[in-house]
Amino acid sequence: MSKINFRTDLAIEAHEYVATQTPQGVNGVNVQDQNHNDHFVKRVNISTPQASQQMGKQMGRYITLEMPEFRKKNTEFEERVSQTFAHELNSMLPKSPNQNVLIVGLGNWNVTPDALGPKVIDRLLITRHLKAMMPNRFNNNDYQTVSALAPGVLGLTGIETSEVIEGVVRQTQPDYIIAIDALAARDVSRLNTTIQIADTGIHPGSGVGNKRKGITKEDLGVDVIAIGVPTVVDAVTVTSDTIEMVTNTVAENSPNGQGQQFYQALNSLNGQQKEQLIAEVLNQNLGSLIVTPKEIDRLIEDISDVVAGGINAALHPIIDYQDATKHLY
């Protein structure tokens, strides 16, 4: 099988690619779809080392929430999505009551496409200090013990993110960690319209070719639930898709077969060869280029509300879903 030759953090995209290369399916991968009318849930379970290698993803469970209409501002739709997200997140979380949870918002708050983690942290109901100061009100199963951290990035702090988290884990002894990060996608239609939940932890920067030390159970000693939203895509991918659409249109609409030679020349290259050619041209002039939608400011604010609302509702049973998307204090 051909190696996946594009950048993506999404297990569902890796599976879609592998499925096109292996029509008979991949042993050790189970996929389930659920339709919620205006949004969708896709669950991918990778259960064998062979499947993990083929897909380039760690063994484990991946839940993808797809909401194609999210870019159209609709508060009621966002509340429905947040409720679905809370339900799916709950399926990943330990079932014991009154857990000590550390939530980590990864990313650079000065760079909008990378600011998802810190913005979600700003919207969460943090209770660890409240339980200590007001035990009569908060010391019950209606509220989990939640602490949060936005550690920044190496370029801002001079400290590896994993080192900051390791220190906090030693001091606070959480039962598990929820790590939130911006991701990279292969398909531009998935930018800011997709949420992925995984029980495999997270590797900051892996989707854009900037791998850092992982935030995983193997690294930290506690379970790590990863939540990610794709906010960027490789420019090579966008250019490759555009050229393919143009050449197909030329071939279909050229009179008397004109354009066929040009089409056939490009079509003789496989996907990896096309993307390598485009990368050489772009990198020569622009370097490695990552792109994001022009309305990213609004989209990050909206998706942060949805993610934070879902986390609040999942961790604190007393909170109503509608209230979970509001700033609580």
N, C-alpha and C positions, 0 to 999 in steps of 0.2 A: 504494500500500500504506500502511496505517496505521502510524504510527511506534510503536515499542515504548514502552509507557507505564508500565512498571514497572521497578523497580531489580533488576538482576541482574548478577553478574560471570561467570556461567556461559554459555559458548557454546552448550551443549546446550539450555539453556532458551530462549535467543534463537532457536535454530533451530526448536524445537518451536512457538514462537509464530508465526514466519514461515511455517512449514509449514501452520498452520491458516488463515492469511490467503491463502496461495498454494498451493492443492492440487496444481497442476501442477509444483511444485517451484521451486527458486531456482537459476538458472544460476550456476555458480561455487562451489557448495557440494557437497562429497561427504561422506557419512556412512557409517560402517561400524560394525557391532555385533559384539561377541564375547561369548559366554556362558561363564562359568566356574562354572556350576552355582549357587553361592551368592553370586556377585558378577559384575559385568558391566563391560565396557569399551566405550565409545563414542568413536569418533574422528571429529572434524569438521575438514575441511580447507576453509578459505575462500581461494579462489584468484583472485578478481576484485574490482576496486574496487566494482562494483555490488553484489555479494553482501556485501561488507564494510559498505557503507552501509545496506543493508536490515537487516542483523543488528545493526548498531551495534557490531561487533567488528572488530579489526584483522585484516588478511590474515595467514594463518598456520595452523599446526597446533594443534589443541586435543584433548587426550586426557582423557576423563572416566571415572574409576573409580567405579562406583556399588556400594554395599554396604548394601542395605536392612536387613540384620540386625546392623549394627555396634553399635547401641545396646544390644543384649543382650551383656553381657560374655562373651567367648569367646576365650581365648588362642590356641587352635589356628586359629580363624577369622582372627584378627588376623595371625597369621604367614602364612597363605595370601594374605591381602590385601597384606601388605607385600612378599611375593615377586612378586606380579603388578605392584605399583606399581614395584618395582625394575626389572623387565623393561621396562615401558612408559617409565620415565624413561630407561633406557639407550638406547632408540630415538631419543630427542631429543638425546642428548649427542654431542659430537664423538668420533670413533673413535680419535684419536691417543693413544698411551700417555703416561703421566706428564705430564698437563696440570696447570696451575696454576689452581685453582678457588677462587673467593671465594663463600662462601655467606652470604647476608644474611637474617637473621630480622627481618622488619618487624613493627611493632605495639607496643602498650603493655603491658608485663609486669604493670602494676598493674590492668588491666581484663581479666578472665578471657576473654571472647569474643574479645579482640584479642591474646591472649598466645601464640597458636600459634607465630609466628615465633621469639620468644625461647626458648620451651620446646623447640622442635626443635633449636635451636643447642646447648642444654645437653646434648643426647643424641648429638651427632655425634662421630665420631673425627676430631680435628683433627691434621694431620700436618706442616704447614709447618715448625714449630719442631723437631719430632722428626727430620725429614729433615736439618735443619741440625746438630743435636746428635748424632744417632746414624745417620750415613750408611750404615754397614755393615748396619744392620738395616732401615732404611726407604727407602734410595735404590734402589728397584727398581720394576718395573711393577706389583707387587702392591698398591701404595698410590699413589693420586694425591696431589699436593701440595694440601692443603686448608687454607684459612684461613677464619675465620668472624667475623661481626660482627652484633651486635644494636644498631642505632643509636638505638633509642627513637623517640619521636615529637616533633613540634615543641613540643607543650605541656609536655613534660618537659625538653627540652634547649635550647629556643630556637633550634635550628638545623634547617633543612630537612633531612629524611632524605636527599634526593638530594645535598645538599651534602656530607654526611658520607661517603656512598658514593663520590662523585667524588674526594674527597681520598684515600681508601683505595685506590681504583683507580689513581690516579697513582703512589702509593708502591709498591704490590705488583705491579702489571702482570699481573693475572690473564688467562688465556686466555678464560675465560667466567665468568659469574655465575649462580648459582642463587638466586633470590629467593623467599622463603616469606612468605605473608600470609594473614590471615583474609579471607574474602569474604562477600558478601551474595547470597542466593538469592531466587528468586521462589516456589518451592514449599517449604513447611515440611518436607516429608518428606525433603528433601535436606540439611537441616541436620546437619552432622557425620556424614553418611553418604556423602559425595561428595568426591573429590579431583580437582582439575583440574590438568593439566600443559599448559603452552603455551610456544611458542617466540617469542611476541610481546612478552615483557617484561611489566611490570606498572605500573599506575597506582594508587598507594596512595589508599584512601578513595573511589574512583570509585563503588563499589557502594552507598555510603550518602550520596551527594551531597556528598562532601567531597574534591574532586579536588585532588591535589598534583602536583608535577612528576613526570613519568614516570621509571621505571627501565627504560630500553630501550636497545637498541643505538644508536639515534639520539642518545640523551642521553649515553651513557657510552663509546661507541666499541668495546664488546665485546658479544658475544652474551649475551643474558639469557634463561634458562629460568625461567619462573614456575611456582610450585607454590602452589595455594590450596585452602583448605577453607572452604565456607560455614558460618558460625557464627551469622549473624543474618538476620532477614527484616524487611521493612518492616511495621509494624503495620497500615497501610492495606491491604496485600495480604491479611493474615490476616483482617481484618474483612470485606473484600469477599468472600472465599471463603466465610466463615461465613454471611453474609447470603444469598448465592446458594444455598447448601445448604438453609438454612431455608425460603426462599421456594419452592424446588422441592419440598420435602417438604410444605409447606402446600398447594400446588397439587395434588399427587398424592393427598393423603389427606383433604382437606376434603370433608365430606358436602354433597351438593346444590350443589356448585360454590362454597361459601363460601370465601373467601380468594382466589378467582380474580381479583377486581378488584385486590386488593393486589399479587398476583403480576404481573398484566399491567402495572400501573403501573411496578413496578421493572424488569420485563423490557423495557420500552420504552426503557430507558436502555442505551447500549452500555457496554462495560467501562471505557473511559476516563471516561465521565460518572459512572459509579458510584464509581470510585476517587477522582475529583475531589470528589464530594459527601462521601464518607467522610473524605477528607483535610481538608476544610474544618471538619468537625465535630471531628475529633481534634486538629487543630492549634490550634483555638480554645481547647481545654481543656488539652491536654497538650504542645503543640508537636510537632515531628517526633519520632516514637517508633519505635525499633528494638527488636525483641524477640529473645530467645534462650531455649532450653530451660532448665528449672530444674535439670537435672542437668549443666549445662555444665562444671562443675569436673571431673567424672570424664571426660566426653567429650573435653575438651581434652587431658587427660593421656593417654588411650588413643590418640587420633588422632595426637598428637605422637610416641608410640612407633612407630606404623606408618610415619609419614612419615620420621622419623629413621632407622629401621631400613632402609627402602627406599633412602634416600640412601647410607647406609653401604655397603650391599651393592652398589649400582650403581657407586660410586666406587672401592671397594677390592675387587678380585676375590678376594683371599685370604680375605675374610670370609664365613663360612657364613651363609645366610639366617637360621637360628635364632639365631646369635650376634649378628646385625646389629640385633636388636630389644632387645638387652641393653645396659646401661650398661657401656662397655668399660674405663673407668677412672674 
